[in-house]
Each structure stands twice: as C-alpha cells, then as structure tokens.
Amino acid sequence: MSVYEYVDEDSKVDENSLTVDFYFESDIDQDEAIKIIDDMVSNTNDYSKLIGHKPTIYVKSPFNA
C-alpha cells in the first residue's frame, strides 16, 4: 500500500495525523457514517495511542443525492 508521507514543518503540536477514506453504500447519510466511524474508533482494542479523530469531508454519490 502506498501512502503519501511528509513532515509538516508548520505543525504546532506533537502528533501525527493519518487521513483515511471510508466508503459507504449510497443509502448511508453523513450522520450515520460519522456514527459508524465513532463506534468503530471507540471499540478499538488499543485506543491508548489514539488522541482523537475528526471528520472533515463527506463526499456524496451523485446517484443518490
């Protein structure tokens, strides 16, 4: 798997950030998608290293808009 990586020289905090795309069936709305991710993150086995998560962009299918 190839993931673009760089050092953010302007960062003001000592933390890493990973942007991940999740794909859902077109009948899942934004609120439900965020809840699914929230639930998944809260159920992880090793969350001690995870500082937090923040949804930033939600892209909708033009076929079910």
SEDOSE-444605 format. One record per residue: residue in three letters; residue number from 1; x, y, z of N, C-alpha, C, O, CB in turn. Coordinates in steps of 0.2 Angstrom, whole numbers, plus 5000, padded with zeros to 4 digits. Glycine has a CB too. Example, Ala and Ser with C-alpha at 12.3 -4.5 7.8 and 13.67 -1.06 7.14 Angstrom:
// SEDOSE-444605
residu / num / n_c1 / n_c2 / n_c3 / ca_c1 / ca_c2 / ca_c3 / c_c1 / c_c2 / c_c3 / o_c1 / o_c2 / o_c3 / cb_c1 / cb_c2 / cb_c3
ALA / 1 / 5066 / 4972 / 5039 / 5062 / 4978 / 5039 / 5066 / 4984 / 5039 / 5071 / 4983 / 5042 / 5057 / 4978 / 5045
SER / 2 / 5064 / 4989 / 5035 / 5068 / 4995 / 5036 / 5064 / 5000 / 5039 / 5067 / 5006 / 5040 / 5070 / 4997 / 5029
END
This chain:
// SEDOSE-444605
residu / num / n_c1 / n_c2 / n_c3 / ca_c1 / ca_c2 / ca_c3 / c_c1 / c_c2 / c_c3 / o_c1 / o_c2 / o_c3 / cb_c1 / cb_c2 / cb_c3
MET / 1 / 5004 / 4994 / 5000 / 5000 / 5000 / 5000 / 5005 / 5006 / 5000 / 5009 / 5007 / 5004 / 4995 / 5000 / 5006
SER / 2 / 5003 / 5011 / 4996 / 5007 / 5017 / 4995 / 5003 / 5023 / 4998 / 4998 / 5024 / 4996 / 5009 / 5018 / 4988
VAL / 3 / 5006 / 5026 / 5003 / 5003 / 5031 / 5007 / 5008 / 5037 / 5006 / 5014 / 5037 / 5008 / 5001 / 5030 / 5014
TYR / 4 / 5006 / 5043 / 5004 / 5010 / 5049 / 5004 / 5012 / 5051 / 5011 / 5007 / 5051 / 5015 / 5006 / 5055 / 5000
GLU / 5 / 5018 / 5052 / 5012 / 5020 / 5054 / 5019 / 5024 / 5061 / 5018 / 5029 / 5061 / 5014 / 5024 / 5049 / 5022
TYR / 6 / 5023 / 5065 / 5023 / 5028 / 5071 / 5023 / 5028 / 5074 / 5030 / 5024 / 5072 / 5035 / 5025 / 5077 / 5018
VAL / 7 / 5033 / 5078 / 5032 / 5034 / 5081 / 5038 / 5031 / 5088 / 5038 / 5033 / 5092 / 5034 / 5041 / 5081 / 5041
ASP / 8 / 5026 / 5090 / 5042 / 5023 / 5096 / 5042 / 5027 / 5101 / 5047 / 5026 / 5101 / 5053 / 5015 / 5096 / 5045
GLU / 9 / 5031 / 5104 / 5044 / 5036 / 5109 / 5047 / 5033 / 5114 / 5051 / 5036 / 5118 / 5055 / 5041 / 5111 / 5043
ASP / 10 / 5026 / 5116 / 5049 / 5022 / 5121 / 5052 / 5018 / 5119 / 5058 / 5015 / 5123 / 5061 / 5018 / 5125 / 5047
SER / 11 / 5018 / 5112 / 5060 / 5014 / 5110 / 5065 / 5016 / 5113 / 5072 / 5022 / 5114 / 5073 / 5014 / 5102 / 5065
LYS / 12 / 5010 / 5114 / 5076 / 5011 / 5117 / 5082 / 5010 / 5112 / 5088 / 5011 / 5114 / 5094 / 5007 / 5123 / 5083
VAL / 13 / 5009 / 5106 / 5086 / 5008 / 5101 / 5091 / 5012 / 5095 / 5089 / 5013 / 5093 / 5083 / 5000 / 5099 / 5091
ASP / 14 / 5013 / 5091 / 5094 / 5017 / 5085 / 5093 / 5013 / 5079 / 5092 / 5012 / 5074 / 5097 / 5022 / 5083 / 5099
GLU / 15 / 5010 / 5078 / 5086 / 5006 / 5072 / 5085 / 5006 / 5071 / 5078 / 5007 / 5076 / 5074 / 4998 / 5074 / 5087
ASN / 16 / 5005 / 5065 / 5076 / 5004 / 5063 / 5069 / 4997 / 5063 / 5067 / 4992 / 5062 / 5071 / 5008 / 5056 / 5067
SER / 17 / 4996 / 5064 / 5060 / 4989 / 5064 / 5058 / 4988 / 5059 / 5052 / 4993 / 5060 / 5047 / 4986 / 5071 / 5056
LEU / 18 / 4984 / 5054 / 5052 / 4983 / 5050 / 5046 / 4976 / 5051 / 5043 / 4971 / 5051 / 5047 / 4983 / 5042 / 5048
THR / 19 / 4975 / 5053 / 5037 / 4969 / 5054 / 5033 / 4967 / 5047 / 5030 / 4971 / 5045 / 5026 / 4969 / 5060 / 5028
VAL / 20 / 4961 / 5045 / 5031 / 4959 / 5039 / 5029 / 4952 / 5040 / 5025 / 4948 / 5043 / 5028 / 4958 / 5033 / 5034
ASP / 21 / 4951 / 5037 / 5020 / 4944 / 5037 / 5016 / 4941 / 5031 / 5018 / 4943 / 5025 / 5017 / 4945 / 5038 / 5009
PHE / 22 / 4934 / 5032 / 5020 / 4930 / 5026 / 5021 / 4924 / 5027 / 5016 / 4922 / 5032 / 5014 / 4927 / 5026 / 5029
TYR / 23 / 4922 / 5021 / 5013 / 4917 / 5021 / 5008 / 4911 / 5017 / 5011 / 4911 / 5012 / 5014 / 4920 / 5017 / 5002
PHE / 24 / 4905 / 5020 / 5010 / 4899 / 5018 / 5012 / 4894 / 5017 / 5006 / 4895 / 5020 / 5001 / 4896 / 5022 / 5018
GLU / 25 / 4889 / 5012 / 5007 / 4884 / 5012 / 5002 / 4880 / 5018 / 5002 / 4880 / 5022 / 5007 / 4879 / 5006 / 5004
SER / 26 / 4877 / 5020 / 4996 / 4874 / 5026 / 4995 / 4868 / 5028 / 4999 / 4866 / 5034 / 4999 / 4872 / 5027 / 4988
ASP / 27 / 4865 / 5023 / 5003 / 4860 / 5025 / 5007 / 4862 / 5027 / 5014 / 4857 / 5028 / 5018 / 4855 / 5019 / 5007
ILE / 28 / 4868 / 5027 / 5015 / 4871 / 5029 / 5022 / 4872 / 5037 / 5022 / 4876 / 5039 / 5017 / 4877 / 5026 / 5024
ASP / 29 / 4869 / 5041 / 5026 / 4869 / 5048 / 5026 / 4875 / 5050 / 5030 / 4878 / 5046 / 5034 / 4863 / 5052 / 5028
GLN / 30 / 4877 / 5056 / 5030 / 4883 / 5059 / 5034 / 4883 / 5057 / 5041 / 4888 / 5055 / 5044 / 4884 / 5066 / 5033
ASP / 31 / 4877 / 5059 / 5044 / 4877 / 5057 / 5052 / 4878 / 5050 / 5053 / 4881 / 5048 / 5058 / 4870 / 5060 / 5054
GLU / 32 / 4875 / 5046 / 5049 / 4876 / 5038 / 5051 / 4883 / 5036 / 5049 / 4886 / 5032 / 5053 / 4871 / 5035 / 5046
ALA / 33 / 4886 / 5039 / 5044 / 4893 / 5037 / 5043 / 4898 / 5039 / 5048 / 4902 / 5035 / 5050 / 4895 / 5040 / 5036
ILE / 34 / 4897 / 5045 / 5051 / 4901 / 5048 / 5057 / 4900 / 5043 / 5063 / 4904 / 5042 / 5066 / 4899 / 5055 / 5058
LYS / 35 / 4893 / 5041 / 5064 / 4892 / 5037 / 5070 / 4895 / 5030 / 5069 / 4898 / 5028 / 5074 / 4884 / 5036 / 5070
ILE / 36 / 4895 / 5028 / 5063 / 4899 / 5021 / 5062 / 4906 / 5022 / 5063 / 4909 / 5017 / 5067 / 4898 / 5019 / 5054
ILE / 37 / 4909 / 5027 / 5061 / 4916 / 5028 / 5062 / 4918 / 5029 / 5070 / 4922 / 5026 / 5073 / 4919 / 5034 / 5058
ASP / 38 / 4913 / 5033 / 5073 / 4914 / 5035 / 5080 / 4914 / 5028 / 5084 / 4918 / 5027 / 5089 / 4909 / 5039 / 5083
ASP / 39 / 4909 / 5024 / 5082 / 4908 / 5017 / 5086 / 4914 / 5013 / 5084 / 4916 / 5010 / 5089 / 4902 / 5014 / 5083
MET / 40 / 4917 / 5013 / 5078 / 4922 / 5009 / 5077 / 4928 / 5011 / 5081 / 4932 / 5007 / 5083 / 4924 / 5009 / 5069
VAL / 41 / 4929 / 5017 / 5081 / 4935 / 5020 / 5085 / 4935 / 5019 / 5092 / 4940 / 5017 / 5095 / 4936 / 5028 / 5084
SER / 42 / 4929 / 5019 / 5095 / 4928 / 5018 / 5102 / 4928 / 5011 / 5104 / 4929 / 5009 / 5110 / 4921 / 5021 / 5104
ASN / 43 / 4928 / 5006 / 5099 / 4928 / 4999 / 5101 / 4935 / 4996 / 5099 / 4936 / 4990 / 5100 / 4923 / 4995 / 5096
THR / 44 / 4940 / 5000 / 5097 / 4946 / 4998 / 5096 / 4950 / 4995 / 5102 / 4948 / 4997 / 5107 / 4951 / 5003 / 5092
ASN / 45 / 4954 / 4990 / 5101 / 4957 / 4987 / 5107 / 4963 / 4991 / 5109 / 4964 / 4991 / 5115 / 4960 / 4980 / 5104
ASP / 46 / 4967 / 4995 / 5105 / 4972 / 4999 / 5108 / 4971 / 5006 / 5106 / 4975 / 5009 / 5102 / 4979 / 4996 / 5105
TYR / 47 / 4966 / 5009 / 5110 / 4965 / 5016 / 5109 / 4969 / 5021 / 5113 / 4968 / 5027 / 5113 / 4958 / 5017 / 5110
SER / 48 / 4974 / 5018 / 5117 / 4978 / 5022 / 5121 / 4983 / 5027 / 5117 / 4984 / 5032 / 5120 / 4982 / 5018 / 5126
LYS / 49 / 4984 / 5025 / 5111 / 4989 / 5029 / 5107 / 4985 / 5034 / 5102 / 4988 / 5038 / 5099 / 4993 / 5024 / 5103
LEU / 50 / 4978 / 5033 / 5102 / 4974 / 5037 / 5098 / 4972 / 5043 / 5102 / 4969 / 5042 / 5107 / 4968 / 5033 / 5095
ILE / 51 / 4974 / 5049 / 5099 / 4972 / 5055 / 5103 / 4965 / 5057 / 5101 / 4961 / 5059 / 5106 / 4977 / 5061 / 5101
GLY / 52 / 4963 / 5056 / 5095 / 4956 / 5058 / 5093 / 4955 / 5057 / 5086 / 4959 / 5055 / 5082 / 4954 / 5065 / 5095
HIS / 53 / 4949 / 5059 / 5084 / 4948 / 5059 / 5077 / 4943 / 5064 / 5075 / 4939 / 5066 / 5079 / 4945 / 5052 / 5074
LYS / 54 / 4943 / 5066 / 5069 / 4938 / 5072 / 5067 / 4936 / 5071 / 5059 / 4940 / 5071 / 5055 / 4942 / 5079 / 5068
PRO / 55 / 4930 / 5070 / 5058 / 4928 / 5070 / 5051 / 4929 / 5077 / 5048 / 4927 / 5082 / 5051 / 4920 / 5068 / 5051
THR / 56 / 4931 / 5077 / 5042 / 4932 / 5084 / 5039 / 4929 / 5085 / 5032 / 4927 / 5090 / 5031 / 4940 / 5084 / 5038
ILE / 57 / 4928 / 5079 / 5028 / 4925 / 5080 / 5022 / 4920 / 5074 / 5021 / 4922 / 5068 / 5022 / 4930 / 5081 / 5016
TYR / 58 / 4914 / 5075 / 5018 / 4910 / 5070 / 5017 / 4908 / 5070 / 5009 / 4904 / 5075 / 5008 / 4903 / 5070 / 5021
VAL / 59 / 4909 / 5066 / 5005 / 4908 / 5066 / 4998 / 4902 / 5062 / 4997 / 4902 / 5056 / 4998 / 4914 / 5064 / 4994
LYS / 60 / 4897 / 5065 / 4994 / 4891 / 5061 / 4992 / 4891 / 5058 / 4985 / 4893 / 5062 / 4980 / 4884 / 5065 / 4993
SER / 61 / 4888 / 5052 / 4984 / 4887 / 5050 / 4977 / 4882 / 5054 / 4973 / 4876 / 5056 / 4976 / 4885 / 5042 / 4977
PRO / 62 / 4883 / 5055 / 4967 / 4878 / 5059 / 4963 / 4872 / 5055 / 4961 / 4867 / 5057 / 4959 / 4881 / 5062 / 4957
PHE / 63 / 4873 / 5048 / 4962 / 4867 / 5044 / 4960 / 4862 / 5043 / 4966 / 4857 / 5040 / 4965 / 4870 / 5037 / 4959
ASN / 64 / 4864 / 5046 / 4972 / 4859 / 5045 / 4977 / 4858 / 5052 / 4981 / 4857 / 5052 / 4987 / 4861 / 5040 / 4982
ALA / 65 / 4859 / 5057 / 4978 / 4859 / 5064 / 4981 / 4852 / 5067 / 4982 / 4852 / 5072 / 4985 / 4863 / 5069 / 4977
END
